[in-house]
Amino acid sequence: VKRPLNAFILFRNWYCRTQAGNADWNTQRSVNLNTTTAALWNAFTPAERAEWEARAKLLKEEHTALHPNYKYSP
C-alpha cells in the first residue's frame, strides 16, 4: 500500500496535468519541472498552501479509513 500524497505532491501532479496542453510542456525535463513547481510552491501565500494542505489531509483521512493498520515501512 502506498502512502497518501502530501500537499506538495498533490500540487505538482495538478500542475503537470494542467500544463499538458502547453507547448513548452513536452520539452521540459523533469528537473526543470520540479524546479518550476518548487518555485511556485514556495511563492504561495499561507492561504494558497492551506488549500493544498486541506486536500492532503482529506486524502490522509481516507487512506487511514481504508487501511487502519497501515504503518509506513520503507
N, C-alpha and C positions, 0 to 999 in steps of 0.2 A: 504494500500500500504506500503510495506516495504521500509526502507531506502536503498540507494545504499551501497554496501560493501566498507569499507575503504581498504587502501593498505595492512595493516597487515592481515586482514581477508581474502583478496584475496590470499595472500601468504600462509596463514595457510591452506586454502582449497586446494590449489595446492599441498602443501607439503603432506597433508593427502592422496590425490588421488595418488600421485606418490609413496608413501610408502605402498600402499595397497598390493603390491606383496611381501613386506618384511616380512620375517618370524617373526620378533620381533614385527611387527605392531599390530598383533592381541592380543598380550599380554600386550601392553602398555595401561595404563589407560589414560583417558582424561587429567588428571592433568600432568602426565609425558609428554604427547604430547604437551600440552600448554607450559610447561617449555622448552622443546626442541625447539619448533618453536620460542619462545620468545628469546632464546639464539642465535639462528641462525639469527633472525631479527636484534637483537642488534649488531651482529658482521658484518652486511652488511656494505659495503662501501657506500658513498653517491650515487655513480653511480648505484649500485645494487638496492638501495632503490628507486632511481628515476624511474627505470623501473616499479616497482610496483605502485608508485605514479601516473605515467602516465596512467597505466591501470585503476586505481581507478578514475582518472579524466575523462577518456572516459566513464566509466560506469555512473558517476555522470551526465555527459552531456546528455547521452542517457536517463537517468531517468528524467532529467529536461525537455527534449523534449517530453517524453511520458506523464509526469504528471506536466504540467506547473504551476498548482495551488497547488502543494503539499507543505504542511507545516508540519514539524515534530511535533508531539504532543504525548508524552509518555502516 
